[in-house]
Amino acid sequence: MLCKRACIKLRKYLVLIQSHKKYSVIASVLEKANVGELAEIKGWVKSLRIQKDHIFADVNDGSCAQKLQILIPKHLKTDALTYGSSVHIAGKLSKSPRGQLELLAENVTVLGKCVVLDGYPFNPRTAHPPEYVRQYLHLRSRTNYFSAVLRVRNALTKHIHDYFASNNYMHINTPILTSNDCEGAGEVFKVQPENDETVKAMMQEGRNRDTVYFGTKTYLTVSGQLHLEAICRGMGNVYTLGPTFRAENSRSRLHLSEFYMLEAEIAFCDSILKLQDAIEDLLKYLFLQTRNSNESDLFLIDKNNKPPTWLQKEFITLTYDEARNILGKKGLIVTEEGINKEQELALVDYCQVPVFITQWPKDMKSFYMKESPLDDTKVDALDLLAPITGEIVGGSLREDDYDKLKSKLPSEQLNWYLELRKFGNIPTGGFGLGLERIMQVLCNVSNIKDTLPFPRWPHNCDM
């Protein structure tokens, strides 16, 4: 037989299990509200309103934009129940005189105190500016604004995977560590062991610290494209969504040192128009689905965020030369460095819809882009320009002519990439778009640092 102490422990355990089964997220409670039913919720107190006989608490658990109103009898109030505290509340669902769903608390447990005067940076019913909230990356998910951003990002990511799955793309995990600089701009972060003992133990003749571990210089990836091309030539349509890194000395509102890139490679793609159609279809799908699934979050982020009119219109296509002429007539002269950010946004404003810029000069684009059959000084490449961010997508047909690619190959370390054109080669095209830039356009967020949980930029890598 069990001893008395063991029985007590077992009963406590069974009560804990039973309590866990009854606990519901607030989104589920609000969606399937049945007045009179018992419910248990856990979350954080967003506001307290103390009246003569009762206390009204608004509680949110991050599952949705809405808060659940809790009606707490005064005898259940303790000093630990404050704004910002985490709570476990059980009671009965009811309707307030105004018809609002509320929980009549029968039991209130404070799980974690929040002493506001002890340095908590946020105040109730206060819209803190993003620049201020950015100083507290470890706490900013507590704010209504940023929790809404994270829910939109979560939904957007889900819709990305849904789209590609329904269109028969295979999801590929491309490496974060790589020996190639896909874009060739030199904006890479070098990877090497920090531990001196490891370096000493692995050192061989002819090696240095840069190559001792992998046998070659190794970097954090700037793109998974070349790896996707390899898989595409055996598996068909593929895509990846993962972190990429750029060692750019830029602190602008549009640049990060670490960001998430969605990249896709389309098998048997021999037309830039086919590539454009795929990009336009994807973007419209993502915007429509995310607006449908997270309308309340988008409204919380920006009360003036309305569905863009271009969702019902076709995107416009301009050649690089046409775009340059339009800008010239507006007094915006394009230099040898190409179309800048101000000019990109001017073109979007001129067209009133996202605009593809195609037929780029060969010397402005990367070695892997296919030479245009219309003009051997141009390549079949595209940039898609959108409001707020300017360029949001970059893509091209890939050079599938072995000899032409060989003449442009920047390094012998990419001979494997050239060799793909020798054995059962196919035409392919692909594109990449930054997840954070989609977030900027979708949420109408001006600064890219406010679209992801932990932004990294020059002189800033907190946590």
C-alpha positions in Angstrom: 0.0 0.0 0.0 1.1 3.6 -0.6 2.1 5.6 2.4 0.1 8.7 3.4 2.7 11.1 2.1 2.9 9.3 -1.3 -0.9 9.4 -1.6 -0.9 13.2 -1.0 1.7 13.7 -3.6 -0.2 11.5 -6.1 -3.4 13.5 -5.5 -1.6 16.8 -6.0 -0.1 15.4 -9.2 -3.5 14.3 -10.5 -5.0 17.7 -9.7 -2.1 19.3 -11.6 -2.8 17.1 -14.6 -6.5 17.8 -14.5 -5.9 21.5 -14.3 -3.6 21.4 -17.3 -6.3 19.7 -19.3 -8.8 22.4 -18.6 -6.4 25.3 -19.3 -7.3 27.1 -22.6 -5.6 29.8 -24.6 -7.6 33.0 -24.8 -8.0 32.9 -28.6 -9.8 29.5 -28.2 -12.0 30.8 -25.3 -13.1 33.9 -27.4 -13.7 31.8 -30.5 -15.8 29.1 -28.9 -17.3 31.1 -26.0 -20.1 29.2 -24.2 -21.6 31.4 -21.5 -22.0 29.5 -18.2 -19.1 27.1 -18.9 -16.1 26.9 -16.5 -12.8 28.0 -18.0 -9.2 28.4 -16.9 -6.8 30.8 -18.5 -3.2 31.8 -18.0 -1.6 35.1 -19.2 -0.4 38.5 -18.3 -2.4 41.4 -16.8 -2.6 44.2 -19.3 -4.7 46.6 -17.1 -6.5 46.8 -13.8 -9.5 48.9 -12.9 -10.4 48.8 -9.2 -13.9 49.6 -8.3 -15.9 49.4 -5.0 -16.7 45.7 -4.9 -14.9 44.3 -7.9 -11.7 44.5 -9.9 -11.7 44.4 -13.7 -8.5 42.9 -15.2 -7.7 42.6 -18.9 -5.6 39.5 -19.5 -3.8 38.5 -22.7 -1.7 35.4 -23.3 -0.2 36.3 -26.7 -2.5 33.9 -28.7 -4.6 36.8 -30.2 -4.9 40.5 -30.3 -7.9 40.6 -28.0 -7.8 40.6 -24.3 -10.2 38.7 -22.0 -11.9 40.8 -19.4 -11.8 39.2 -15.9 -14.2 40.2 -13.2 -12.5 39.6 -9.9 -14.3 39.8 -6.5 -12.4 42.2 -4.2 -11.6 39.5 -1.6 -9.5 37.6 -4.3 -7.3 40.7 -4.8 -3.7 40.5 -3.5 -0.9 43.0 -3.6 0.9 40.7 -6.1 -1.9 41.2 -8.6 -0.6 44.1 -10.6 -0.2 45.3 -14.1 2.4 43.1 -15.9 2.0 40.1 -13.5 1.4 36.6 -14.8 -1.7 34.9 -13.6 -3.7 31.7 -13.6 -7.4 32.3 -13.3 -10.4 29.9 -13.1 -14.0 30.8 -13.2 -17.2 30.9 -15.2 -17.8 32.6 -18.6 -20.5 35.3 -18.6 -21.6 38.3 -20.6 -21.2 41.8 -19.3 -24.2 44.2 -19.4 -22.6 45.6 -22.6 -22.6 42.1 -24.1 -18.9 41.6 -23.8 -17.6 38.1 -22.9 -15.9 38.1 -19.5 -14.7 35.5 -17.0 -16.2 35.7 -13.5 -13.1 34.7 -11.4 -13.5 32.1 -8.7 -9.8 31.5 -8.2 -6.9 33.8 -8.9 -3.2 32.7 -8.6 -0.4 35.1 -9.3 2.3 33.1 -11.0 4.9 35.8 -11.4 5.0 39.3 -9.8 5.8 42.4 -11.7 7.0 45.3 -9.6 6.6 48.2 -12.0 8.6 50.6 -9.8 11.5 48.1 -9.9 12.4 49.1 -13.5 9.7 47.6 -15.6 9.9 49.8 -18.8 6.3 49.8 -20.0 3.1 51.5 -18.7 -0.5 50.4 -19.1 -2.6 51.9 -21.8 0.5 53.6 -23.3 1.6 53.4 -26.9 5.4 53.4 -26.6 7.3 54.5 -29.7 9.1 51.6 -31.5 12.5 53.3 -30.9 11.9 53.2 -27.2 10.6 49.6 -27.2 13.6 48.5 -29.3 15.8 49.2 -26.3 14.2 46.3 -24.4 14.4 43.4 -26.9 14.0 40.8 -24.1 10.7 42.4 -23.0 9.1 43.9 -26.1 6.9 40.8 -26.8 4.9 42.1 -23.7 3.8 45.1 -25.7 0.5 44.9 -27.6 2.2 46.3 -30.8 5.1 43.9 -31.0 3.1 40.8 -30.0 0.8 41.6 -32.9 3.9 41.9 -35.2 5.0 38.4 -34.0 1.6 36.9 -34.7 1.6 38.3 -38.2 5.1 37.0 -38.8 4.0 33.5 -37.6 1.0 33.5 -39.8 3.0 34.8 -42.8 5.5 32.0 -42.4 2.7 29.4 -42.2 1.1 30.8 -45.4 4.4 30.6 -47.2 4.7 26.9 -46.5 1.1 26.3 -47.3 1.5 28.0 -50.7 4.6 26.1 -51.8 3.2 22.8 -50.6 0.0 23.3 -52.6 2.0 24.2 -55.6 4.2 21.0 -55.4 7.5 22.6 -54.3 9.8 20.7 -52.0 11.1 22.5 -48.9 14.9 22.2 -48.7 17.2 23.2 -45.8 20.1 24.9 -47.4 23.3 25.3 -45.3 24.1 28.3 -43.1 27.9 27.5 -43.3 29.2 27.8 -46.9 32.4 28.1 -48.9 30.8 30.4 -51.5 29.9 34.1 -51.7 26.8 33.7 -53.9 26.4 37.4 -54.7 30.2 38.0 -55.0 30.0 41.4 -53.2 32.4 40.3 -50.4 29.8 41.2 -47.7 30.3 37.9 -45.8 31.0 37.0 -42.2 34.0 34.6 -41.9 33.6 31.5 -39.7 36.5 30.0 -37.7 37.1 28.4 -34.4 37.4 30.6 -31.3 39.1 28.0 -29.2 42.9 28.2 -29.6 43.3 24.6 -28.4 41.1 23.4 -31.2 43.1 25.4 -33.8 46.4 24.1 -32.5 45.2 20.5 -32.5 43.9 20.7 -36.1 46.7 22.8 -37.6 48.4 21.2 -40.7 51.2 22.4 -42.9 49.9 24.9 -45.5 46.8 25.8 -43.4 46.1 29.0 -41.5 43.5 29.9 -39.0 41.0 30.7 -41.8 41.1 27.2 -43.3 42.2 24.9 -40.4 38.8 23.6 -39.5 36.9 23.0 -42.8 40.0 23.0 -45.1 38.7 26.2 -46.9 37.6 29.6 -46.0 34.0 29.4 -44.7 31.3 32.0 -44.3 27.8 32.5 -43.0 25.6 32.2 -46.0 24.4 35.3 -48.0 22.0 33.1 -50.1 20.9 29.5 -50.5 20.4 30.0 -54.2 23.3 28.0 -55.5 22.5 25.0 -53.3 18.8 25.2 -54.4 20.0 25.1 -58.0 21.8 21.9 -57.3 18.8 20.2 -55.7 16.4 21.6 -58.4 18.4 19.7 -61.1 17.4 16.5 -59.5 14.1 17.2 -57.6 12.2 19.8 -59.6 10.7 22.9 -57.9 12.3 23.7 -54.5 12.3 26.5 -52.0 14.0 27.4 -48.7 13.3 29.8 -45.8 16.1 30.5 -43.5 18.6 33.0 -42.0 21.0 34.8 -44.3 23.8 37.3 -43.3 25.3 40.4 -44.9 28.3 42.2 -43.5 27.1 45.6 -44.7 28.0 48.8 -42.8 24.4 50.1 -43.0 22.2 51.3 -40.2 19.3 52.2 -42.5 15.7 51.4 -41.8 15.8 48.8 -44.6 18.9 46.8 -43.7 19.9 44.1 -41.2 23.0 42.0 -40.7 20.9 38.9 -40.2 17.5 38.4 -41.9 15.3 35.6 -43.2 15.3 34.9 -46.9 12.6 33.1 -48.8 14.2 31.7 -52.0 12.6 29.4 -54.7 14.0 27.7 -57.8 11.7 26.7 -60.6 12.6 23.8 -62.8 12.3 24.0 -66.6 11.7 27.7 -66.4 12.8 29.3 -69.7 10.9 32.5 -69.6 11.2 35.6 -67.4 7.4 36.1 -67.8 6.9 32.7 -66.1 9.1 33.8 -63.3 7.2 37.0 -62.9 3.8 35.2 -62.8 5.1 33.0 -60.0 6.3 35.9 -57.9 3.1 37.9 -58.4 0.9 34.9 -57.6 2.9 34.2 -54.4 2.8 37.8 -53.1 -0.9 38.3 -53.7 -1.6 34.9 -52.0 0.5 35.8 -49.0 -1.0 39.3 -48.6 -4.6 38.1 -49.0 -4.2 35.1 -46.7 -2.4 37.0 -43.9 -4.9 39.9 -44.0 -7.7 37.3 -43.7 -6.1 35.4 -40.8 -4.7 38.4 -38.9 -6.9 41.4 -39.6 -7.1 42.4 -35.9 -3.3 42.2 -35.5 -2.8 44.4 -38.6 -5.3 46.9 -37.3 -3.6 46.9 -33.9 -0.2 47.6 -35.5 -1.6 50.4 -37.7 -5.2 51.6 -37.5 -4.9 53.0 -41.1 -3.6 49.8 -42.6 -6.1 48.9 -45.3 -5.9 46.2 -48.0 -3.7 47.6 -50.8 -5.6 48.3 -54.0 -3.0 46.6 -56.1 -4.1 43.2 -54.8 -6.8 43.3 -57.5 -4.5 44.7 -60.2 -1.8 43.3 -62.4 1.8 44.3 -61.6 3.5 46.5 -64.2 6.7 45.6 -66.0 9.3 48.1 -67.2 12.7 47.4 -68.7 15.6 49.0 -67.0 16.0 51.5 -69.8 12.3 52.4 -69.7 12.5 53.0 -65.9 15.6 55.1 -66.3 13.8 57.3 -68.9 10.8 57.8 -66.6 13.0 58.8 -63.8 15.0 61.2 -66.0 11.7 63.0 -67.0 11.0 63.4 -63.2 14.5 65.0 -62.7 15.9 61.8 -61.0 19.0 60.9 -62.9 20.2 57.3 -62.7 23.9 57.0 -62.3 26.3 54.1 -63.2 25.5 52.6 -59.8 21.9 51.9 -60.9 18.5 52.8 -59.5 18.7 54.0 -55.9 16.1 53.6 -53.1 14.5 57.1 -53.7 14.2 56.3 -57.4 12.7 52.8 -56.7 9.9 54.4 -54.5 9.4 57.1 -57.1 8.7 54.4 -59.7 6.2 52.6 -57.4 4.5 55.9 -56.9 4.4 56.6 -60.7 2.9 53.1 -61.4 0.6 53.0 -58.4 1.2 49.2 -58.2 4.3 47.0 -57.6 6.5 47.2 -60.6 9.0 44.6 -62.2 12.2 46.1 -63.6 13.6 43.7 -66.2 16.4 43.6 -68.8 19.2 44.8 -66.6 22.7 45.7 -67.8 24.9 42.7 -67.5 27.6 44.5 -65.5 25.1 45.4 -62.8 24.1 41.9 -62.0 25.6 38.6 -60.8 27.6 36.1 -62.8 24.9 33.4 -62.7 22.2 35.4 -64.5 21.3 34.4 -68.1 22.3 36.5 -71.0 19.3 38.0 -72.7 18.5 36.7 -76.2 17.2 40.2 -77.0 20.4 42.0 -76.2 23.7 40.5 -75.2 24.6 43.4 -73.0 21.6 42.7 -70.8 20.6 39.8 -68.6 17.1 38.2 -68.0 16.9 39.5 -64.4 14.2 41.3 -62.5 13.7 43.4 -59.4 10.2 43.8 -58.0 9.6 47.2 -56.4 7.0 47.7 -53.8 5.8 50.6 -51.5 7.8 51.4 -48.3 10.8 49.1 -49.1 11.5 49.7 -52.8 13.1 46.4 -53.9 11.3 43.5 -52.3 12.2 40.6 -54.7 15.2 39.9 -56.8 15.4 37.1 -59.4 16.6 35.9 -62.8 16.8 33.1 -65.2 20.0 31.2 -64.6 22.7 30.9 -67.2 22.4 27.3 -68.5 25.0 27.6 -71.3 28.1 25.8 -70.1 30.7 27.9 -72.0 29.1 31.3 -71.2 28.9 30.4 -67.5 32.5 29.1 -67.5 33.7 32.4 -68.8 32.0 34.3 -66.0 32.7 31.9 -63.1 34.4 34.0 -60.4 36.2 31.2 -58.6 37.4 27.6 -59.2 35.7 26.7 -55.9 32.4 27.0 -57.9 33.4 24.4 -60.4 30.7 22.1 -58.9 28.2 24.8 -59.9 29.5 24.8 -63.4 29.4 21.0 -63.5 25.6 21.1 -63.0 25.4 22.2 -66.6 27.2 19.1 -67.9 24.9 16.3 -66.7 21.2 16.4 -67.6 21.0 20.1 -67.3 17.7 22.0 -67.5 16.7 25.7 -67.7 15.8 27.1 -64.3 14.8 30.4 -62.8 14.5 31.6 -59.3 14.0 34.5 -56.9 14.6 35.6 -53.3 12.7 37.9 -51.1 13.4 39.1 -47.6 10.8 38.0 -45.1 11.3 41.2 -43.1 10.6 43.3 -46.1 7.4 41.5 -46.8 6.5 42.3 -43.2 7.3 45.9 -43.7 4.9 46.2 -46.6 2.2 44.0 -45.1 2.2 45.8 -41.7 3.1 49.3 -42.9 6.2 49.3 -40.6 8.8 51.8 -41.6 11.8 50.3 -39.8 12.8 46.7 -40.6 14.2 46.3 -37.1 10.6 46.2 -35.8 9.6 43.1 -37.9 11.6 40.4 -36.2 12.2 39.4 -32.5 16.0 40.1 -32.2 17.4 42.4 -34.9 21.1 42.5 -35.6 22.8 45.5 -37.3 26.2 47.2 -37.1 27.3 47.8 -33.5 24.1 46.0 -32.2 24.0 42.3 -31.4 22.3 42.3 -27.9 21.4 39.0 -26.3 
